[in-house]
Amino acid sequence: MSLRPLKRNGMSDQFPAALLDSLSEAIIVVDANGLMHYANLSAEQFFGVGRARLVGHPLSEFVPEDTPLFSLLEQVVATGGAVAENGVTLASPRIGTRFCALRLSPIVDSDGLVAVSLVEQTIARSIDRQLSHRSAARSVSALAAMLAHEVKNPLSGIRGAAQLLEQSVPDSERELTELICEETDRIVALVDRMEAFADGRPIERGPINIHQVLNHVRRLSQNGFGKGVRFVETYDPSLPDVHGDRDQLIQVFLNLVKNACEVPGDTDREIELSTAYRHGLRLAVPGQQTRVNLPLVVSVRDNGRGVPDEIRSHLFDAFVTNKPTGTGLGLALVAKIINDHGGAIEFDSEPGRTSFRVMLPLQFPQAAP
């Protein structure tokens, strides 16, 4: 497709293409058969391939024909009017799962060509999810404080009594007192892990190089639970520093990578660590009245079997797990730490591809006095 030049006000012939390439939304032009005639730069990012791989190829190579996009295209071709639909899920092995708003408009005097706008709505979903994640984090914090105060002291008394009984019972019954001590120690260890949620001290934030954090996490993983897993690093080297706590961020990504390593899979295990800079998401930082941008995105992707449907809506709640020996506290702690940093976390999952995305605030340079 050749774009018509604009002649008004002395604008150059290249202005229309440059204008479309400057848009943040993906724009493609298709005919009635779904063949793509044009794609802007954002469309290249949306579909994950270059423009030459899009133009001249059918849209069905990237999006299944049974999605609402094709029925909307048929409606536009048949009626000649524009249509729009929000909350459309586009899913395929090529593009993953995308939650989009679609806008389709016929192009005048173009022999049936239709302009299609695809706008991802993951930011809105992120905000909705953060409300539930923050609620879950607050609930776990309150539960942890209660457990630390109300449970550990009685457990200490129970263990002491069991040790006294052990001295007076026959050898044949000593196994029972040892069992009491072992189970008491196990519960105390669980409460100790939960006390991390009740730590109300403010975070000591500072400028953190997120790539140094991720490299540290990768080294720890490869020398422990991640042996035999192939790690792929896709980093944006131009990223500025994160505003956060180094040790806590290490804990976040160590938990996410550990979960990715432990998810069952039918293929050779691979985990991709990636960073990117994106605009658009603004959330309030706890303890501050201002809202901050969260443009730094860190993703942990694995090729396992995915998150089971039955736990997806409660994945960040405490004690939710599908691991036989898991406590269900790892992702709850992740949600709390990210919440304390004023960040956001979301995930998409399907068999063969699960991605957790953490969005963090910038470390802005201090103004000179």
C-alpha positions in Angstrom: 0.0 0.0 0.0 1.3 3.5 -0.9 0.3 6.3 1.5 -0.9 9.5 -0.2 1.4 12.4 0.4 0.1 15.4 2.4 0.8 18.7 0.6 -0.7 21.1 3.2 1.5 23.6 4.9 4.5 22.4 3.0 4.7 19.0 4.7 6.9 16.5 3.0 5.7 13.4 1.2 7.1 11.2 4.0 4.9 12.8 6.7 2.0 10.3 6.6 4.3 7.3 7.1 6.3 9.1 9.8 3.0 10.1 11.6 1.8 6.5 11.6 5.2 5.2 12.8 5.1 7.7 15.7 1.9 6.2 17.1 2.1 3.9 20.1 -0.8 1.8 18.9 -0.3 -1.0 16.3 -1.8 0.0 12.9 -2.1 -2.4 10.0 -4.0 -2.2 6.7 -5.7 -5.4 5.4 -7.9 -6.2 2.5 -11.2 -8.3 2.6 -9.2 -11.5 2.5 -7.1 -10.5 5.5 -3.9 -9.9 3.4 -1.7 -7.2 5.1 -0.8 -4.2 2.9 0.8 -1.9 5.5 2.1 -2.1 9.1 3.6 0.7 11.3 6.5 0.3 13.7 4.2 -0.4 16.6 2.7 -3.3 14.6 6.2 -4.7 14.2 6.6 -4.7 18.0 3.1 -6.1 18.5 3.6 -9.1 16.2 7.3 -9.5 17.0 8.6 -9.4 13.3 9.7 -6.9 10.8 7.5 -5.0 8.4 8.8 -7.1 5.5 7.5 -10.2 7.2 4.0 -8.6 7.7 3.3 -6.8 4.4 2.1 -9.3 1.8 1.3 -12.0 4.3 -2.1 -13.0 5.5 -3.1 -11.9 9.0 -4.1 -15.5 9.8 -0.5 -16.4 10.0 -0.3 -14.4 13.2 -3.9 -14.5 14.6 -6.3 -17.5 14.4 -9.2 -17.0 12.1 -11.7 -17.9 14.8 -10.9 -14.7 16.8 -13.3 -11.8 16.8 -10.9 -9.7 14.7 -11.8 -11.6 11.5 -15.6 -11.3 12.2 -15.2 -7.6 12.8 -13.2 -7.3 9.5 -16.1 -9.1 7.7 -18.6 -6.7 9.2 -16.6 -3.6 8.1 -16.2 -5.0 4.5 -19.9 -5.8 4.4 -21.3 -2.6 5.8 -18.7 0.0 5.0 -18.8 1.4 8.5 -16.3 1.5 11.3 -16.5 -0.9 14.3 -14.8 -1.1 17.7 -14.6 -3.7 20.4 -12.9 -3.7 23.7 -11.6 -6.6 25.8 -10.7 -8.9 22.9 -8.2 -11.7 23.6 -5.9 -12.5 20.7 -3.8 -15.7 21.3 -1.5 -17.6 19.1 2.0 -19.2 19.4 3.5 -16.3 17.5 2.2 -13.4 19.6 1.3 -15.1 22.9 -1.8 -13.9 24.6 -2.8 -10.2 24.1 -5.7 -8.4 25.7 -6.7 -5.7 23.2 -9.1 -3.0 22.1 -9.8 -3.2 18.4 -10.8 -0.4 16.0 -11.5 -1.1 12.3 -12.3 1.6 9.7 -12.6 1.4 6.0 -10.2 3.5 4.0 -12.0 5.7 1.5 -11.2 5.2 -2.2 -8.9 2.3 -1.5 -10.7 -0.7 -3.1 -11.8 -2.3 0.1 -8.8 -1.8 2.3 -9.4 -1.6 6.1 -7.3 0.1 8.7 -7.0 -1.9 11.9 -5.9 -0.4 15.2 -4.8 -2.8 18.0 -4.3 -1.3 21.5 -3.1 -3.5 24.3 -5.1 -3.1 27.5 -2.6 -4.8 29.8 -2.1 -1.6 31.8 -5.7 -1.5 32.8 -5.6 -5.1 33.7 -2.4 -4.5 35.7 -4.1 -1.8 37.8 -7.0 -4.1 38.5 -4.7 -6.9 39.5 -2.6 -4.7 41.7 -5.7 -3.9 43.8 -6.1 -7.6 44.6 -2.4 -8.2 45.0 -2.1 -5.4 47.4 -5.1 -6.6 49.3 -3.6 -10.1 49.5 -0.3 -8.6 50.7 -2.0 -6.6 53.5 -3.9 -9.7 54.6 -0.8 -11.8 54.7 1.0 -9.1 56.7 -1.8 -9.0 59.3 -1.8 -12.8 59.5 2.0 -12.9 59.9 1.9 -10.4 62.7 -0.8 -12.4 64.5 1.0 -15.7 64.1 4.3 -14.3 65.3 2.6 -12.9 68.4 0.0 -15.6 69.2 1.5 -18.9 68.0 5.3 -18.9 68.7 5.0 -18.5 72.4 2.6 -21.5 72.9 4.7 -23.6 70.5 7.7 -23.0 72.7 5.8 -24.2 75.7 4.6 -27.3 73.9 8.1 -28.2 72.8 9.5 -27.7 76.3 6.8 -30.0 77.7 7.5 -32.7 75.1 11.2 -32.6 76.0 10.3 -33.1 79.7 8.0 -36.0 78.8 10.8 -37.6 76.7 12.9 -38.0 79.8 10.2 -40.1 81.6 8.5 -42.1 79.0 9.6 -45.6 77.9 11.8 -45.9 74.9 8.9 -47.4 72.9 6.9 -44.1 73.3 9.8 -41.7 72.9 9.1 -41.7 69.2 5.9 -39.8 69.9 7.6 -37.0 71.9 10.3 -36.7 69.1 7.4 -36.3 66.6 5.9 -33.5 68.7 9.3 -31.7 68.8 9.8 -32.1 65.0 6.4 -30.8 64.1 6.7 -27.9 66.5 10.0 -27.0 64.9 8.4 -27.2 61.5 5.6 -24.9 62.5 8.0 -22.4 64.1 10.1 -22.4 60.8 6.9 -21.6 58.9 6.0 -18.8 61.2 9.6 -17.4 60.9 9.2 -17.3 57.1 5.9 -15.5 57.4 7.4 -12.9 59.8 8.9 -11.4 56.6 5.4 -10.1 55.8 5.0 -8.4 59.1 8.2 -6.3 58.8 6.8 -2.8 58.8 10.1 -1.0 58.5 10.4 1.5 55.6 12.4 0.3 52.6 15.8 1.8 52.3 15.6 2.8 48.6 18.5 3.7 46.4 19.7 3.6 42.8 19.9 -0.1 41.8 21.3 -1.5 38.5 18.6 -4.1 37.7 20.9 -6.0 35.4 23.4 -6.5 38.3 20.5 -7.9 40.3 19.4 -10.3 37.6 23.0 -11.5 36.9 23.4 -12.3 40.6 20.0 -14.2 40.6 21.1 -16.1 37.5 24.4 -17.1 39.0 22.7 -18.3 42.2 20.2 -20.3 40.2 22.7 -21.9 37.9 24.7 -23.1 40.9 21.6 -24.5 42.8 18.1 -25.3 41.8 18.6 -24.1 38.2 21.3 -26.6 37.2 20.6 -27.9 33.7 18.3 -25.0 32.9 19.2 -22.9 29.9 19.1 -19.1 30.7 18.5 -16.5 28.0 19.2 -12.9 28.8 17.5 -10.2 26.7 18.5 -6.9 28.3 18.1 -3.2 27.3 21.5 -1.8 28.2 20.2 1.8 28.2 17.9 1.3 31.2 18.4 3.8 34.0 18.6 2.6 37.6 15.6 1.3 39.6 14.6 3.0 42.8 14.5 0.2 45.3 16.2 -2.1 47.8 18.8 -4.5 46.3 18.3 -7.4 48.7 14.6 -7.4 48.4 14.7 -7.2 44.6 17.1 -10.2 44.6 14.5 -12.0 46.7 11.7 -11.2 44.2 13.5 -12.4 41.2 15.1 -15.4 42.9 11.5 -16.5 43.9 10.2 -16.0 40.4 13.2 -17.9 38.8 12.9 -20.7 41.4 9.2 -21.1 40.5 10.0 -21.1 36.8 12.6 -23.8 37.4 10.2 -26.0 39.4 7.3 -25.8 37.0 6.9 -29.2 35.2 7.7 -29.2 31.5 7.9 -31.7 28.7 10.8 -30.0 26.8 14.3 -28.8 27.6 13.9 -26.2 30.3 14.6 -22.6 29.3 14.2 -19.4 31.2 14.4 -15.9 29.6 15.3 -12.9 31.7 14.5 -9.7 29.9 14.3 -5.9 30.6 12.6 -3.2 28.7 11.5 0.5 29.0 7.8 1.2 28.5 5.6 4.2 29.1 2.1 4.4 30.4 1.6 2.8 33.9 1.3 5.1 36.9 0.6 4.0 40.4 0.9 5.6 43.9 3.9 4.7 46.0 2.9 3.8 49.6 3.6 6.7 52.0 3.6 9.3 49.2 0.9 11.5 47.7 2.4 11.6 44.3 2.0 9.0 41.5 5.1 7.7 39.8 5.7 6.2 36.4 6.6 2.5 36.3 8.4 2.2 33.0 11.0 -0.4 33.9 9.7 -3.8 33.0 11.6 -7.0 34.1 10.2 -10.3 32.7 10.8 -13.9 33.7 9.6 -16.3 31.1 9.7 -20.1 31.2 8.6 -22.8 28.8 6.9 -25.1 31.3 3.3 -26.3 31.4 1.8 -23.1 32.6 -0.2 -22.0 35.7 -3.2 -24.3 36.4 -6.5 -22.6 35.7 -7.8 -23.3 39.2 -5.2 -21.2 40.9 -4.7 -18.3 38.5 -7.1 -15.9 40.1 -5.5 -16.5 43.6 -1.9 -17.0 42.5 -0.5 -14.3 44.7 -2.5 -15.2 47.8 -0.7 -16.9 50.7 -0.8 -20.7 50.9 -1.9 -21.1 47.2 0.3 -23.6 45.5 0.2 -26.7 43.3 3.5 -28.0 44.5 3.3 -31.1 46.7 5.9 -29.7 49.2 5.3 -26.0 48.6 4.1 -23.6 51.3 2.5 -21.1 48.9 4.3 -18.1 50.4 6.9 -17.4 47.6 4.6 -15.4 45.3 2.8 -13.8 48.2 6.1 -12.4 49.4 6.9 -11.3 45.9 3.6 -9.4 45.8 4.3 -7.7 49.1 7.8 -6.6 48.1 6.7 -5.2 44.8 3.7 -3.5 46.6 6.2 -1.9 49.1 8.2 -0.6 46.2 5.2 1.0 44.6 5.5 -1.3 41.6 3.2 -3.7 39.8 3.3 -7.4 38.8 1.3 -9.3 36.3 1.5 -12.6 34.5 0.3 -14.4 31.4 0.4 -18.1 31.1 -0.4 -20.8 28.6 1.2 -24.3 28.0 4.8 -23.7 26.9 5.0 -20.1 27.8 4.5 -18.3 31.2 5.7 -14.8 31.7 5.8 -12.8 34.9 6.3 -9.0 34.4 7.5 -6.7 37.2 7.1 -3.0 36.6 9.3 -0.7 38.8 9.8 3.0 39.3 12.9 4.9 38.1 15.7 6.3 40.1 15.6 9.9 39.1 18.9 11.9 39.3 19.0 14.3 42.2 18.7 18.0 41.2 21.9 20.0 41.7 21.7 22.4 44.7 
